[in-house]
């Protein structure tokens, strides 16, 4: 999106967040044929996930400057590319 100038860094970050949510939901729906096993740490992880998402979206949209969002997005995309290449 950024490469083709379809969006700026903040818009691309928001779009990637939506993609991650949709991808995660589809992964969860695909595993519904297996029993869901929750243990005592599952609820802590769920709280951490929601809190991290809320904090990250607030900080990214209200506190970070435009250049900071570009650097964070570049770092996240780099990690994703390295993970894709080596796994």
N, C-alpha and C positions, 0 to 999 in steps of 0.2 A: 504494500500500500504506500509506504513511504518512498520506495524506489521509483514508482510510477507517478508520484506526486498526487495520489488520490486522497491522502490524509496527512495531517501533521502527526507529531509524535504522541500527543495526548489522545487523539482520535484513534491512532493505531493501537495504543495501549488499551483503550477501552474496548476496541474490537477484539483484541486478543483475549481479554478477560471474558468476553461473551463466548468466544470460541472455546475457551477452556471449560467454562460451565457447561455448555452444550455437549462437548466431548466427554466430560465426566459423567453427565447424566446418561448419555448413550452407553457408556461403559457399564454403569450400574444397571441399566435396564437389560443389557446383554447378559448379565450374570444373575438374573432373577431365577434362573432354573436351578440354581444351587442354594442351599440354605444360608441365610445370613447369620453369621456368628459374631455376636457382640460380646466383648468382655468389659471389665471395669475401666480400661484405658480408652475404649472406643469413644465414650462420651467426652472425655478430655480432649481427644483429637478433634472431635466435631466442634467443640467450643473454640479450640485454637484456630481451626480452619475458618470459621465464620468471623472470629475477631480479626484474624490476619487479613481477610478479604476486606472487611469494613475499614480497618486502619489503613491498609494499602491504598484503597480507592480514595479515601479522604485526603491522605497525604499527597498522593499523586495528582489529585485535581485541585487542591487548595493550598498546599504548603510548598511543594517543589516548584522551582522555576522551570521554565521550558527546557533549558539546557540540561538540567538534572534529569528530567524525564527522558530526554534523548539518551543520556548515558546509561540510565537504569534499563531502558528498553534494549539498548545495544548489548548490555551484559546478559540480560535474560535470553535474548536471541542467540548470543554466542554459546551460552551453556546448552540451549536446546539443540543447536547445530552439532556441537561436540558430542552430546549424548546420542543424537541420531546417527552420527558417523560411526561411533564406537560401540553401538549396541545392536 
